Amino acid sequence: MLHAEAFVVPRDGHIPSVKVLEEARDGCSDLHWMIQDIVLVPVSELPQEAGGAPERQSERNL
């Protein structure tokens, strides 16, 4: 079984509700039967360990 942690950067300053985060968590768990537990962490920007350094950002974040 897999346990995962995902950082979520809200767009346009929108703070997701607990319900929205729970629905997103459930949707992630539904992607694969091995995903048993996932924690979604809302953050203002990605930490460096998760690709937050400018040179490692996705072009979608520019």
Beta strands, then each sheet from edge to edge (+ up, - down):
strand 1: 2-8
strand 2: 35-42
sheet 1: 1+ 2+
end
